[in-house]
């Protein structure tokens, strides 16, 4: 059932979204199965239930989702945004980390892995730069269903590289930096993401829902006969069960209960007032 919006909001606000899903990667054994389905499912949820016109939802799938195309699409999403506009960015892909050679081994940058990850990556700071410049009153939601894990060197090799067979064909949405010839953290469990102090939640313009903590994996699996990211699947289920009327805080709590069969703990970040808003409003 679609949630009704007021005439004033419909007349004065814009609703735009960018949904990214990448299954295809250039490293053997690293392909995923559920990311494209996630992107399509989020787009359908927004258009069917939250008043987003199909023409205002851009999707980048597999080879379309290069770093250049993703950055340009984010610029288009945010261009001309004004108070009252409702913007959504969803990303389902591999995540990873980057630490400079000779740099501080206790710190790393969290990154998204675009299709052309062999040559490019998207550092979390690049995304923050976009969202920190949002005009006051723009309602921005970011949903990241990928790993920002710092525990790669403590996991078994067959868990680091997707392809491990389980009854639900479970795969990990984490790309080991070693596959790209990059430095790995010597002590991942004690490492800290560089953004922690630079971007306190009280300063965030956006609401961010991510698939796991900094030292966990996000999972890609066959769930009820279809491949999805576990976080995306159960978040969409929670929204449907709530008949599309649920706050970000409520969604987060419900999601954490639903996803318990997977060893990941979705995180919600943002200003307190924004977390108490109804989703996509």
TABELFEN-V737514 format. One record per helix or strand. SS is the DSSP state (alpha for helix, beta for strand). FROM is the first residue (numbers start at 1). TO is the last residue. If there is no record, write none. Layout:
ss:SS from:FROM to:TO
ss:SS from:FROM to:TO
This chain:
ss:alpha from:7 to:12
ss:beta from:15 to:21
ss:alpha from:35 to:49
ss:alpha from:54 to:56
ss:beta from:57 to:61
ss:alpha from:62 to:64
ss:alpha from:67 to:78
ss:beta from:86 to:92
ss:beta from:95 to:98
ss:beta from:107 to:112
ss:beta from:122 to:123
ss:alpha from:124 to:132
ss:beta from:139 to:145
ss:alpha from:152 to:154
ss:alpha from:157 to:160
ss:beta from:171 to:172
ss:beta from:174 to:174
ss:alpha from:177 to:180
ss:alpha from:188 to:190
ss:beta from:192 to:193
ss:alpha from:195 to:198
ss:alpha from:201 to:203
ss:beta from:206 to:210
ss:beta from:219 to:223
ss:beta from:226 to:229
ss:alpha from:230 to:241
ss:beta from:247 to:247
ss:alpha from:248 to:258
ss:beta from:267 to:269
ss:alpha from:272 to:275
ss:beta from:278 to:278
